[in-house]
Amino acid sequence: MKLQINPERCQGHGRCYTLAPELFGEDDEGYGQVLGDGLVAPGQERAARLAVANCPEHAIDTGGD
Ligand code: F3S
């Protein structure tokens, strides 16, 4: 799984970096950012899916996986 945030969709709700701070951070304006290269280790998939499910804008993409 490889995470990406679609910057055209993200409205800065912040649920991604609140729910999965090991995978997401925020920029200066509170918009979500994927940390590192976005690749999700097996032990982080649960947190990744939680963030994806809780983004109100459906802005987080998992690379189809
Ligand atoms: Fe943006 Fe969704 Fe996170 S709107 S800040 S990607 S919860």
Backbone and ligand atoms as CSV (ligand in chain L), in Angstrom:
chain,resi,resn,atom,element,x,y,z
A,1,MET,N,N,0.852,-1.192,0.000
A,1,MET,CA,C,0.000,0.000,0.000
A,1,MET,C,C,0.890,1.246,0.000
A,2,LYS,N,N,0.541,2.175,-0.877
A,2,LYS,CA,C,1.308,3.428,-0.947
A,2,LYS,C,C,0.325,4.590,-0.870
A,3,LEU,N,N,0.488,5.383,0.156
A,3,LEU,CA,C,-0.456,6.470,0.405
A,3,LEU,C,C,-0.112,7.716,-0.384
A,4,GLN,N,N,-1.156,8.383,-0.836
A,4,GLN,CA,C,-1.011,9.710,-1.435
A,4,GLN,C,C,-2.221,10.533,-1.014
A,5,ILE,N,N,-2.003,11.816,-0.790
A,5,ILE,CA,C,-3.114,12.730,-0.553
A,5,ILE,C,C,-3.306,13.572,-1.796
A,6,ASN,N,N,-4.528,13.605,-2.262
A,6,ASN,CA,C,-4.857,14.442,-3.409
A,6,ASN,C,C,-5.034,15.882,-2.918
A,7,PRO,N,N,-4.095,16.762,-3.256
A,7,PRO,CA,C,-4.157,18.123,-2.724
A,7,PRO,C,C,-5.367,18.911,-3.225
A,8,GLU,N,N,-5.957,18.465,-4.302
A,8,GLU,CA,C,-7.149,19.160,-4.801
A,8,GLU,C,C,-8.384,18.800,-3.980
A,9,ARG,N,N,-8.326,17.669,-3.310
A,9,ARG,CA,C,-9.459,17.246,-2.484
A,9,ARG,C,C,-9.289,17.619,-1.020
A,10,CYS,N,N,-8.056,17.564,-0.518
A,10,CYS,CA,C,-7.821,17.791,0.913
A,10,CYS,C,C,-8.277,19.189,1.307
A,11,GLN,N,N,-9.107,19.227,2.362
A,11,GLN,CA,C,-9.600,20.506,2.878
A,11,GLN,C,C,-9.048,20.796,4.268
A,12,GLY,N,N,-8.103,19.977,4.719
A,12,GLY,CA,C,-7.460,20.232,6.002
A,12,GLY,C,C,-8.269,19.800,7.213
A,13,HIS,N,N,-9.088,18.776,7.071
A,13,HIS,CA,C,-9.877,18.304,8.212
A,13,HIS,C,C,-9.010,17.717,9.318
A,14,GLY,N,N,-7.849,17.216,8.962
A,14,GLY,CA,C,-6.880,16.804,9.972
A,14,GLY,C,C,-7.106,15.442,10.597
A,15,ARG,N,N,-8.075,14.709,10.120
A,15,ARG,CA,C,-8.326,13.408,10.743
A,15,ARG,C,C,-7.204,12.425,10.436
A,16,CYS,N,N,-6.597,12.565,9.283
A,16,CYS,CA,C,-5.512,11.634,8.914
A,16,CYS,C,C,-4.361,11.743,9.899
A,17,TYR,N,N,-3.862,12.943,10.135
A,17,TYR,CA,C,-2.695,13.048,11.012
A,17,TYR,C,C,-3.056,12.957,12.483
A,18,THR,N,N,-4.335,13.098,12.821
A,18,THR,CA,C,-4.754,12.853,14.201
A,18,THR,C,C,-4.862,11.354,14.470
A,19,LEU,N,N,-5.425,10.633,13.531
A,19,LEU,CA,C,-5.646,9.197,13.719
A,19,LEU,C,C,-4.395,8.365,13.438
A,20,ALA,N,N,-3.554,8.837,12.542
A,20,ALA,CA,C,-2.372,8.058,12.153
A,20,ALA,C,C,-1.160,8.979,12.025
A,21,PRO,N,N,-0.704,9.515,13.169
A,21,PRO,CA,C,0.412,10.469,13.114
A,21,PRO,C,C,1.725,9.833,12.681
A,22,GLU,N,N,1.774,8.516,12.680
A,22,GLU,CA,C,2.980,7.854,12.193
A,22,GLU,C,C,3.041,7.836,10.664
A,23,LEU,N,N,1.913,8.151,10.037
A,23,LEU,CA,C,1.848,8.092,8.572
A,23,LEU,C,C,1.608,9.447,7.917
A,24,PHE,N,N,1.005,10.367,8.668
A,24,PHE,CA,C,0.640,11.660,8.092
A,24,PHE,C,C,1.098,12.805,8.981
A,25,GLY,N,N,1.442,13.895,8.349
A,25,GLY,CA,C,1.725,15.126,9.049
A,25,GLY,C,C,0.870,16.230,8.464
A,26,GLU,N,N,1.140,17.451,8.898
A,26,GLU,CA,C,0.370,18.582,8.370
A,26,GLU,C,C,1.322,19.673,7.898
A,27,ASP,N,N,0.867,20.397,6.912
A,27,ASP,CA,C,1.690,21.514,6.464
A,27,ASP,C,C,1.347,22.766,7.284
A,28,ASP,N,N,1.921,23.888,6.928
A,28,ASP,CA,C,1.755,25.100,7.724
A,28,ASP,C,C,0.305,25.568,7.802
A,29,GLU,N,N,-0.510,25.134,6.858
A,29,GLU,CA,C,-1.905,25.563,6.827
A,29,GLU,C,C,-2.870,24.477,7.293
A,30,GLY,N,N,-2.326,23.384,7.803
A,30,GLY,CA,C,-3.170,22.332,8.349
A,30,GLY,C,C,-3.628,21.291,7.349
A,31,TYR,N,N,-3.112,21.373,6.132
A,31,TYR,CA,C,-3.447,20.349,5.149
A,31,TYR,C,C,-2.598,19.110,5.404
A,32,GLY,N,N,-3.157,17.959,5.138
A,32,GLY,CA,C,-2.443,16.711,5.383
A,32,GLY,C,C,-1.316,16.486,4.399
A,33,GLN,N,N,-0.297,15.812,4.911
A,33,GLN,CA,C,0.828,15.428,4.065
A,33,GLN,C,C,1.222,14.010,4.428
A,34,VAL,N,N,1.560,13.233,3.421
A,34,VAL,CA,C,2.072,11.894,3.667
A,34,VAL,C,C,3.520,12.010,4.133
A,35,LEU,N,N,3.844,11.296,5.196
A,35,LEU,CA,C,5.220,11.308,5.679
A,35,LEU,C,C,6.069,10.338,4.856
A,36,GLY,N,N,7.294,10.722,4.639
A,36,GLY,CA,C,8.226,9.844,3.929
A,36,GLY,C,C,7.746,9.551,2.520
A,37,ASP,N,N,7.951,8.303,2.091
A,37,ASP,CA,C,7.584,7.942,0.717
A,37,ASP,C,C,6.159,7.406,0.613
A,38,GLY,N,N,5.440,7.365,1.737
A,38,GLY,CA,C,4.044,6.929,1.696
A,38,GLY,C,C,3.851,5.426,1.724
A,39,LEU,N,N,4.942,4.691,1.687
A,39,LEU,CA,C,4.807,3.231,1.736
A,39,LEU,C,C,4.424,2.805,3.153
A,40,VAL,N,N,3.455,1.908,3.240
A,40,VAL,CA,C,2.895,1.497,4.530
A,40,VAL,C,C,3.431,0.121,4.899
A,41,ALA,N,N,4.078,0.047,6.051
A,41,ALA,CA,C,4.561,-1.246,6.537
A,41,ALA,C,C,3.360,-2.101,6.945
A,42,PRO,N,N,3.505,-3.424,6.909
A,42,PRO,CA,C,2.363,-4.298,7.251
A,42,PRO,C,C,1.720,-3.937,8.584
A,43,GLY,N,N,2.487,-3.582,9.573
A,43,GLY,CA,C,1.941,-3.262,10.884
A,43,GLY,C,C,1.223,-1.926,10.938
A,44,GLN,N,N,1.299,-1.147,9.871
A,44,GLN,CA,C,0.669,0.174,9.841
A,44,GLN,C,C,-0.589,0.209,8.979
A,45,GLU,N,N,-0.932,-0.925,8.392
A,45,GLU,CA,C,-2.061,-0.903,7.452
A,45,GLU,C,C,-3.388,-0.571,8.138
A,46,ARG,N,N,-3.536,-1.037,9.351
A,46,ARG,CA,C,-4.781,-0.757,10.070
A,46,ARG,C,C,-4.945,0.746,10.268
A,47,ALA,N,N,-3.877,1.408,10.696
A,47,ALA,CA,C,-3.923,2.857,10.891
A,47,ALA,C,C,-4.159,3.575,9.561
A,48,ALA,N,N,-3.543,3.087,8.520
A,48,ALA,CA,C,-3.714,3.706,7.203
A,48,ALA,C,C,-5.171,3.620,6.750
A,49,ARG,N,N,-5.760,2.452,6.924
A,49,ARG,CA,C,-7.154,2.281,6.490
A,49,ARG,C,C,-8.121,3.098,7.348
A,50,LEU,N,N,-7.792,3.243,8.613
A,50,LEU,CA,C,-8.605,4.082,9.493
A,50,LEU,C,C,-8.597,5.525,8.994
A,51,ALA,N,N,-7.422,6.010,8.637
A,51,ALA,CA,C,-7.313,7.376,8.132
A,51,ALA,C,C,-8.079,7.535,6.822
A,52,VAL,N,N,-7.909,6.577,5.938
A,52,VAL,CA,C,-8.607,6.640,4.645
A,52,VAL,C,C,-10.117,6.700,4.858
A,53,ALA,N,N,-10.610,5.854,5.761
A,53,ALA,CA,C,-12.055,5.769,5.991
A,53,ALA,C,C,-12.606,7.030,6.656
A,54,ASN,N,N,-11.752,7.757,7.346
A,54,ASN,CA,C,-12.227,8.918,8.106
A,54,ASN,C,C,-11.981,10.249,7.426
A,55,CYS,N,N,-11.378,10.259,6.270
A,55,CYS,CA,C,-11.205,11.531,5.564
A,55,CYS,C,C,-12.528,11.919,4.907
A,56,PRO,N,N,-13.134,13.013,5.334
A,56,PRO,CA,C,-14.451,13.389,4.799
A,56,PRO,C,C,-14.429,13.745,3.317
A,57,GLU,N,N,-13.246,14.061,2.817
A,57,GLU,CA,C,-13.136,14.476,1.409
A,57,GLU,C,C,-12.691,13.327,0.498
A,58,HIS,N,N,-12.494,12.163,1.072
A,58,HIS,CA,C,-11.983,11.020,0.297
A,58,HIS,C,C,-10.719,11.410,-0.466
A,59,ALA,N,N,-9.838,12.109,0.247
A,59,ALA,CA,C,-8.645,12.664,-0.400
A,59,ALA,C,C,-7.445,11.731,-0.352
A,60,ILE,N,N,-7.567,10.644,0.417
A,60,ILE,CA,C,-6.402,9.767,0.584
A,60,ILE,C,C,-6.530,8.560,-0.332
A,61,ASP,N,N,-5.513,8.385,-1.141
A,61,ASP,CA,C,-5.470,7.280,-2.102
A,61,ASP,C,C,-4.467,6.238,-1.611
A,62,THR,N,N,-4.771,4.968,-1.811
A,62,THR,CA,C,-3.884,3.901,-1.343
A,62,THR,C,C,-3.180,3.191,-2.493
A,63,GLY,N,N,-3.245,3.750,-3.659
A,63,GLY,CA,C,-2.616,3.091,-4.798
A,63,GLY,C,C,-3.381,1.865,-5.251
A,64,GLY,N,N,-4.687,1.832,-4.959
A,64,GLY,CA,C,-5.540,0.748,-5.420
A,64,GLY,C,C,-5.397,-0.529,-4.609
A,65,ASP,N,N,-4.872,-0.423,-3.422
A,65,ASP,CA,C,-4.532,-1.609,-2.650
A,65,ASP,C,C,-4.987,-1.413,-1.197
L,1,F3S,FE1,FE,-7.005,16.397,4.308
L,1,F3S,FE2,FE,-8.587,14.397,4.679
L,1,F3S,FE3,FE,-6.438,14.602,6.098
L,1,F3S,S1,S,-9.209,16.467,4.216
L,1,F3S,S2,S,-6.062,16.784,6.283
L,1,F3S,S3,S,-6.546,14.293,3.919
L,1,F3S,S4,S,-8.415,13.938,6.823
